[in-house]
Amino acid sequence: MQMIRCPHCGPREETEFHYGAAAGVAYPERPAELDDTDWAHYLFFRPNPKGSLTERWCHTAGCRQWFTVERDTRTYAFAGEPVPSRHAAGAPDSPADPAPGASR
């Protein structure tokens, strides 16, 4: 069984987590103005690199908190320390975290 490290609860079995999305994909600024093609592009056309990808995950069967972590898409191995979400809701469609020192 794959173990995933929650930044709040520590290592837990993968069945306790749900993948949210690739990190850094900002929610559309004017969603009401998007047509079906634009929505499809936002929802389904995501990066799919071979190698390291920054992703959003939620510990749904535990603390229910969102976090960001690096994962290798070839091996499914997680790397580095998971970073807790800074968003109140922590949803995967929240705007990407700004760079340190940047304003929203």
N, C-alpha and C positions, 0 to 999 in steps of 0.2 A: 504494500500500500504506500502510495506517495504521501509524504508528510509536507505540509505547508506551514511556514512560521507566521503566525498572527502577531502583529506588533503589540497587541494588548494581552493575548492569552498564551503566547508561546506556540510551540509546535503542536499541530493537530492533524488528524487524518484528512485527506483531500475531500472526502465526502461531506465535510462540514462547511465547505466553501463553494461559492459560485463565482464564475468568471463574469466580469462586468463589461469591459471593453478595452480597446487599446487606449492607453493614457494619452492625454494631450489633444484629443479630438474635441474641439469646442462645439457646443450646441449652437445651432444657427441663430444669428442675431435677430432675424425677423421670420420666425417659423410660419406665421400666417401667410406670408408671401410666397412660400415654396409650393411648387406644383408637385405632382406625383413623381416625376422623374428626379427632381431635386431631392425629395425625401428619400427615394430609393438609393440615390447616390450617398446621402448622409448615413443611412442605416446599414447598407450592405457593402459598400466599396471601402474597405479598410486595408491598411498595410498588412502584408502577409510575408514578411521577410524570412529568409532562412537564417536563423541566428537569434541574437538578443532582441527582445521587444519589451518595452515598458507597458505594463498592463494594470488595470484596476480589478481588484478582487474584493469580495465581501465575505466575512465570516458569518454566514447566515445561520448556522446551527450553534453559534456561540455568542459572542458579544455583539453581533450584527453591525460591526463597524467596517467601513471601507478602508482600503489601503492600496498603495501603489507598489509594485515590485517588478523586477526584471526577470524574464523567463526566456530560456533558449527554446525556440520553436522546433528545433531538430531533436532535442533530447528530453524536452519537457522539464528540465532541471531549473530550479529557481536559484538566482544568484543575488548576493548582497543582502542587505537588511531591508525588510519591508518598511515603507514610510506611511504612517497614519494619514488619513485624509484630513485636510484643513477646512473642508466644507462642512457646514452644519448638517446638511442632508447627506453628504457623502455620495450622492448618486453618480453613476458613471457618466451621465450627460451633463454634469456640472462643468462650468468652464475650467480649462486647464489651470493648474496652480501657476500663478505668475512667478517669474524669476525672483530670487531674493532681492529686496529693495525696490521692486517694481510696484507700481500702483495699479489698481483695477479701474 
